[in-house]
Amino acid sequence: MIKTDVCIIGAGPSGASTSLTLSKMKIPHYIIDKSTFPRDKTCGDGLILYAYKALRLLDEGLFSKFLNHPKFIHSKNIKLHINSKLSINFKESEDRNMVITYAKRYDFDYFLVNNLSKKYASLDFGNGVKNISELKDGVLIKLKDGKEILSKIVIGADGVNSIVARKLAGNKIQKNLTSTFVNGYFKNVINLPKTNEAEIRIIYKKIPLFFYIFPLADGSVNISLGGNAKLILKHNINLVEEVETIIRSHPKVAYKFINAIKIDSWRGWSIPYNFGKNKVYGNRFMLVGDAAGLTNPFYKEGVGTGMMSGIICAQSIEASLKNNNFSAIFLATYAKNLNNEFGRLLKFSRLMLKATQFKFLFGAITYLLKNKIELKATKVIKRKSY
Ligand SMILES: Cc1cc2nc3c(=O)[nH]c(=O)nc-3n(C[C@H](O)[C@H](O)[C@H](O)COP(=O)(O)OP(=O)(O)OC[C@H]3O[C@@H](n4cnc5c(N)ncnc54)[C@H](O)[C@@H]3O)c2cc1C
């Protein structure tokens, strides 16, 4: 049996950031993933706010490599279309570089994993966790190949269906606090803005759906559509049919897709935003990223929040090891620190998401407050990003 102080399960952006921070602290650890990298992950491929902040905190050199990566492109504009007449512009000023970066997860997650420490991180990829249980002197992790690891503390960075969240925290997926999305890639999409502006639309069916068009470095385009998982089930909404209808006939969208060719099939996945309602720590474990329900309910940022949670988590791991204390009481500080960083923004975003359900009221309020929102957003973006 392998013995270690720390074992991270999942090497997506949240697990990789935890590992990178631990390595900076010179803390040896294991990091396991069921996939080998590069691997794909269903995502909109848009990086904003916390992704920049986290990359800078991890390493200025890494941030600079990210800015100059040939497969990542940056834009100064995001346009959120509330309806056909009203949009909110999130625009960067002349002196700042970008408000959004488009990076295929296939490339971005590989970029992070490639920068993991050779000295402090022991990588075990292509080897899924099959079982996990708490023993008196550690957490026992059983892997697919039969290997067993006993770790003083374990970090659940294993996404929305986290085995750590299920087995150690006893958390269940909460459909009312989850979004369901479909996503696909197209080529030959025309009439896109030269500025690589992100196009986001609230599309009202029986419920509000969010539609995203994000351009990528290879000339293809990432399309996503989704909404609240519980409401989608309740109203029997078929997201693939809806997204194909939008592309075929929406007056502001269809003309861009006249010659478009779909590159692969539609893929569906969940986005959890239950932070504050589920356990994120307990005896000998902490959860980060999607496993902790940390995506933004309104604009669905999950990569950046996940990375930032990994950095915050590593600070608690360091304190735990120093004090040889892995109890739930000691680790409670982690939840407090997460709440200090994300609490207000996530609560506000959840409120905004609820407000979108009242189509006319939401339209009227955003119409009246458009200038104020745009001004305030600029300040929030500066504070929460780079
Ligand atoms: C359609 C869609 C669009 C989205 N668009 C955006 C966007 O534009 N911008 C944004 O910021 N966020 C977006 N998100 C959210 C974002 O994808 C997630 O929040 C983000 O991937 C969370 O990162 P993570 O590291 O916590 O989890 P993940 O990226 O899911 O990584 C988890 C890792 O754990 C591994 N794993 C899982 N189970 C096991 C196991 N049992 N054993 C070993 N390894 C395991 C997996 O292989 C994976 O590598 C979108 C999500 C969806 C579904």
The ligand as a Gaussian input file, in Angstrom:
#p B3LYP/6-31G(d) Opt

LIG

0 1
 C      -21.696000      22.768000     -21.609000
 C      -20.856000      23.432000     -20.542000
 C      -20.324000      24.683000     -20.800000
 C      -19.499000      25.284000     -19.841000
 N      -18.889000      26.468000     -20.148000
 C      -18.016000      27.010000     -19.303000
 C      -17.266000      28.160000     -19.680000
 O      -17.357000      28.658000     -20.807000
 N      -16.397000      28.700000     -18.766000
 C      -16.228000      28.152000     -17.523000
 O      -15.437000      28.698000     -16.738000
 N      -16.902000      27.046000     -17.154000
 C      -17.779000      26.448000     -18.005000
 N      -18.424000      25.292000     -17.656000
 C      -18.158000      24.702000     -16.340000
 C      -16.788000      23.991000     -16.318000
 O      -16.694000      23.066000     -17.377000
 C      -16.565000      23.268000     -14.984000
 O      -16.990000      24.102000     -13.946000
 C      -15.087000      22.895000     -14.792000
 O      -14.711000      21.886000     -15.691000
 C      -14.808000      22.436000     -13.353000
 O      -13.485000      21.976000     -13.237000
 P      -13.116000      20.799000     -12.211000
 O      -11.639000      20.660000     -12.288000
 O      -13.735000      21.082000     -10.895000
 O      -13.844000      19.504000     -12.787000
 P      -13.611000      18.740000     -14.180000
 O      -13.113000      19.664000     -15.198000
 O      -14.872000      17.998000     -14.430000
 O      -12.438000      17.710000     -13.855000
 C      -12.660000      16.595000     -13.044000
 C      -11.583000      15.560000     -13.331000
 O      -11.786000      14.467000     -12.431000
 C      -11.607000      13.251000     -13.126000
 N      -12.380000      12.215000     -12.435000
 C      -13.725000      12.153000     -12.300000
 N      -14.068000      11.058000     -11.606000
 C      -12.915000      10.424000     -11.291000
 C      -12.608000       9.231000     -10.582000
 N      -13.562000       8.452000     -10.036000
 N      -11.309000       8.872000     -10.459000
 C      -10.316000       9.625000     -11.005000
 N      -10.546000      10.749000     -11.673000
 C      -11.831000      11.166000     -11.811000
 C      -12.090000      13.540000     -14.555000
 O      -11.487000      12.663000     -15.494000
 C      -11.658000      14.994000     -14.743000
 O      -10.400000      15.105000     -15.390000
 C      -19.269000      24.651000     -18.595000
 C      -19.821000      23.398000     -18.326000
 C      -20.615000      22.781000     -19.297000
 C      -21.169000      21.429000     -18.995000

